[in-house]
Amino acid sequence: MELPVKNHRRGLWTLSPLLVFFLLYVITSVVAGDFYKMPVTVAFVAASAWAFVVCKPASLNKRIERFSAGAAHRNIMIMIWIFILAGAFAGSATFIGSVGATVNLTLAVLPSGMLLPGLFIAACLISLAIGTSVGTIVALMPVAAGIASGTGISPALMAGIVVGGAFFGDNLSFISDTTIAATRTQGCRMCDKFHANFMIVLPAAISVLIVYVILGLQYSSVVCTEPIAWVEVLPYLLVLVTALCGMNVVLVLLLGIISTGLVCLFSSSLTMLDWASSLGKGMTGMGELIIVTLLAGGMLELIRYNGGLRYIIKHLTARVHSRRGAELAIALMVSIANFCTANNTVAIVSVGDIARRVAERFGIPAQRAASLLDTFSCVVQGILPYGAQLLMGASLAGLAALDIIPYLFYTFALVLSSLLFIIFRRK
């Protein structure tokens, strides 16, 4: 149950924890000249503390209980379990060499004269399998940079191809944290969200692929000289196939983890203790995301209980009289949040509950709302020069982040495709 917001001033006061977070994170980062100097966890702690000050009920114990109830919401907890398993799989798969093996496989099957589209497809497939844009960039960017130096292709163009393909999978993968967050906050199945999302990204991916085919005809393909370790590729193939078959994501990740353990068990050069260590490192590597998710869940519950969500919905949708306008409002909400946090998962978690309520009010299917949240968060994250993906990609390619932005063909195509998806939506 929500408390009513009786006046405009009270509504803004109720929402002030969100403003505290955005202003603290952005202003501090701008002053420091580094958008990663201010930890997002610290900003959320400060905003949550402010929420305790301005939000009812009056009793501190009741506020703590309400905050804890929000953090322990079933959607939040399921999300956290999945985050933990996803981290464990990513760590163990990297340890046994699955990333390198998958890269070798995709490079080995590049058709002659189709280097650019081949690299884009490789980035798409790898990101779809591993569910992380950062991991894809780390795996492929050194290869792309090496190819660029040996063929005369623009390094910025090669970097843009990898970054674009990386966000293809980040947006679609069943084990991507953005997919997990979007589907859990909207209450829909991953396979339903995948089908809705696929209709948005398909036109963008095809159009960009055609551009890369035309541009790439003047270059010769690079043949992979390293042998393909098929056994090491199997965990990724297993995860991808079982996920596409609609299997529960928890079971998908458990099977993936077990498969990496089996590969390690029958390997003469790997030990089970080191495999166990990789699991632990992968899980602890999700710590910041888990902390942010808990803090965001608790803070938003205090805001929701005090009528803040109702206030946002009322004013954001005051001039919205159609599903099309509501979909644009959802896209705008998550885009603004992503610009301020430089983290697409955090942005989805921050506005997910609000988006769900807007979707329910205007009859937008949950899977469609989830796909809009995921797509527009990835679009914004993909063009942020202070985002982790561009910063990491630029560092590995020896470029500045701003050098890559003009070559983010897929990201720009996805923006256009997403807007057309809303404007010419099907009933």
N, C-alpha and C positions, 0 to 999 in steps of 0.2 A: 504494500500500500504506500502511496505517495502522499506527502503533505502538500496542500495547495499553495501556490505562489500567488499572494494577494495583490502585489503591485510590481511595477517595473523595476524599482530600485531593489526590492527584495530578490527579484529574479536574477539580476546581475550579481548581487551579493552571493547568491547561492552558487552561481557559476564561477565565482572568483578563483576557486582552486585550480580550475583549468587554465585561467589566465596567468596565475602564479607560475604554473609549470611552463607554459609556453614562453612567457616573458623571461623567466629565470634562465631557461635553457638557451634561448636564442640570444638574448642580450649579453649574457656572460660569454657565450661562444664567440659572438662578434667582437667583443672587447678583447678577448684572448687571441683572436685571430685563428682559432682552431675549434671546429664544431665537435671535437671529441675531447676537449679539455674538461668540459663540464660533464661528468658522468650522468647519463639519463636516470640512473637509479637515485642519485642524490637529488636531482630535480624533482623526481616523483616523491621522495621522502618529504621534501620541503612543502610540496603542494598538498600532500596528505596531511601533514601537520596543520596546515592552514585550514584544511577541510574540517578538522576537529574543532578549530576555533569558531568557524562561522556557521557550522551546520548543527541542527538539532538532532536528537533530543538533548535536553539540558544536562542530564547526568553524563559524566565522563564515562562511566562504566557502560551505559547504554550506547554511547557513541562507539566505544571499542567493540562492543558486541555487534553493532550494525556494520562497522568496517570489516570485522572478521567474517561476518556472514557473506558479505560481498566478495571477499577474497577467496572464501571457501565454496563459492557457488559451484554447482556440479559441472557446468561448462568450463569454468576456470580450472578445476581440478583435472578433468579429463584432458584438457589442453596441456597441462603440466606433465601428466604421465606420458603423453605422446611426445612432448619436447624431450623428455629424458630418454625415451627409447630412440628417438631420431638422432640425438647426440651420440648415443652408444653405437648405433649403426654406422654413422658417419665416421666416428673415430676408428672403429674396427675395420671398416672397409678401406680406409686410408692406410691403415697399418699393414694389411695383407697385400697391398699393391693394386687394389681394384681400380683406383682412379687412373693410374698409369696404364694399366692393361686396357681399360675402356678407351682411353685416348689413342693408344696404339691401334686398337681395332677400328675406330672411326677414321683415323688417318689412312689406314691401309686400304680401305674400301673407297677412297676418294677417286672418282672417275677422272680420266685424263682431261686436262683443260678446264676442269670444274673446281678449281681450288677455292674460290671465294664462297660459292654456294655450299661446297662440301664442308668448309670450316663452320659455316653458319648451321648446317644440319648437325654437325658434330656437337656444337655448343648446345643446340636445342635438345638433342638426345641425352647428352650427359646431364644437363640441368634437370631434364624431366626425370631421369633416373635417380639422381642424388638429391633433388629437391632444394638446392641452394645455389643462388647466383654467385655468391662469394667463392664457394668451392669450385664451381665451374671456371671462374675467372682465374683462380690460382692454378688450376690444372692446365688450362689451355693458353693463357696469355703468354707464358714463356715460349710455347711452341709457335704461336702466331707471330711473336716478335722475331723469332729466328727465321721463320719463313719470309717475313717482310724484308729482313736484311739480306737474304739470299736471292730474292727475286726482284727487288726494286719496287715492290708494292708499298704504298704509303703505310707506315706503321700505325697512323691514326685510323686509317680505314680498317686495317686488320683488328685493331683494338675495338673499334666500334662494332665489328661483326661479332666478336666474342661476347661483348657486354650485352648486345641485343639478344643473342641466342641464350645467354645466361638467364635473362629475365623471362624468356619464353617458358622455360621450365619452372622458374621461381613462381610464375603466375599459374601454371597448370598442374605441377606435380602433386601427387597425393600425399607426399611426405614433406612438402614445403611448409614452413611455419606460417606463411601467409595464408595458404590454403586451409591449414588447421584452424587458424584464428578466425578466418572468414566464415567457414562452415559451422564452427562451434558457436560463434556469436549470433549467427542467423538461424541456427537450428535446422540445417539441411544436411542431406547425405553428400559425401564427397563426390560420388559418381554423378549425382544430379548437377552439382556445381560444375563439374568437369564438362559435362555436355553443354551447359549454358555458356560457360567460359570459352569453350572451343569455338563456338559460333562467332565470338568476338575476335579471337586471335587468328582464326584461319585466313580471313581476307588479308590481314596485315602480313602474316607469314608468307603467303603465296606471292603477294605483290613484291615484297622485299626480296624473296628468293629469285624472282624473275630479274630484278635489277642486278642482283649479284651474278646471275648467269651471264647477263650481257656484259657486265664489267669484267668478269673473270675469263672470258673467252681468249683474251690475249695472254694469259698466263698458263704455264704448264703445271701439272699436278706434281706434288712431291710424294714420292713413294716411301712408305714407312719401312725402314730397314730392320727394325727390331722385331723379333718374333712375338707373336701374339700369345699371351698367357691366357688361354681360354678358361682355365679353371678359376682364375682370379676375376674374370668377367661375370661369372655365374651369379654371385650375390646381387649385383645390380640388375641383371636380367630377371632374376627371381622376384625382386622387389617390384620391378616395373610390370611384369606380367600379372602377378597376383593383385597388384593395386588396380590395374586396368580391368581385371575381372570382377572388381567390386568387393574384394575381401576387406574385412574390417582392418583399419589402418594399424591398430595395435598388433593384430596377428601378422600383418604384412611385415612390420618392423621386427617382430620377434623372429620370424622366419629368416629375415635378412641377417639378423645378429647370429642366429644359429649357423647359418650357412657360412658366414665368415669364420666362425669357430671351427667348423669342419675343414675348411680350406687350411687353416692354421694347423690343425691336428695332423693332417697328412702331409704337411710341408716339412722338409728336412732342415730348413733354414730359419723357421719361426718357432717360437715357444709359446705355450699356452699362458704362461705367466705374463709375457709381454702382451699377448692378446687381451688378457684380463685388464692389464694396465691401460691399454688403448680404450677399452670400454669405459673405464673410470674417467679418463681424461675427456672423452667425448661427452659423458654425462655432466661432469663439472663445468665443461665449456658452455653449457646451456644455463649456467647459474644466473647470469645477469638478466637473461630473457625471462626466466622464472620469477625472479624478484620483481622485475618491472610488471609482469602480468599480475602478480598478487597485489602489488601496490595500486595498480590501475583499477583492478577489480574492487578493492576496498574503497578507494576514493570515489569512484563512480557510483558505488552503492550509496554513500552518504549524499552525493549530489542528487541521485535519483530519488532517495527517500524524502529529500527536502523539496522536491518538485522541479529540480533543475532540468531534467530531461524533458518534462512536459513543457517547460518554458521554452527550451530550444526548439522543440518540435512546433510549438505554436507560432513562434516568430519566424523560424526558418521557412515554414510552409504557409505563412500567412497569405502570400500571394501565389501559392501553388494550388492549382485546381485540377491537376491531372496527374496521371501516373508518370507521364514524361517529365513534368516539372519535378516530381518527387525523386525520380531517378537522377536527375541533374543535381538535386540537392544532396543526395547521398554521395555522388561523385565529388561534389565541392567540399563536403565535410571531411572526407578522408584525405583529399588532396591538401587541404589547409593543414590538417594534423600532420601529414607527412613532411611538408615543408618545414614545419616547426620542430619535428623530432628527428628528421633524417633517418627514420627507421620505419619501414613499411608495416612490420608486424605490430609494433607499438601503436602506430596510427590506427590500424584496424581494431586493436583491442580498445583503444581510447574512445572511438566513436561507434563501435559495433552495436552496442545496446541502443543507442539513439537511432542508428540506421535501421535496426530491426523494427523499432516502433513506427518509424516513417513508412517502412515497407508494409507493415500490417495495416496502417491507416489507409493507404492508397491501393491496397490489394496487389502489391508487387510480390511475386513468388519468392520464397526464401532463397532458392538457388540463384535467382537473377540478382537479388540484392547482394549475395555473397560474391558473385562474379564481378559486380561493379566495384565493390570494396577492394577486392584483390587486384583487379586490373588497374584501377586508377592509383592505388597505392604503389604498384610496381612501375607505372608510368612516371610518376613523380620521382620515386626513388632512383629511377634509371637516368634521370637528367640532372640530378643534384651534384654539383661539383664538389660538395663537401660530404657526399654520401660515401659509405664504405666501399661500394663497388667501383665507382669511378676513381676514387683515391688509390685503391689497391691496383686496379687495372693500369692506371697511369704510371704508378711506381714500377710495376713489372715490365711495362713496355718502354720505360724511359721517356715518358711524355708528361705534359701537364694535363690535368683533368679537363680543362677547357679546350684542349686540342682535340679531344675525342668527341665532344658533344656534337659538332656538325656532322659527324659520321654515324650517329645513332639512328640509322634509317628505320630499323624495326620499331624503336620507341616512338618515333614520330608517326609512323604508319599506324601503330596501335592507338595513339591518341585519336587520329582521324577515324579509325574503324570503331572505336568505342563510342565516339560522339554520334556517328551514323547509326550505330546499334541502338542508341537511345532515341534519336530523332525518328528513325523509321522502324521503330519497334513493332514486333508482331503482337497481336492480341494474346 
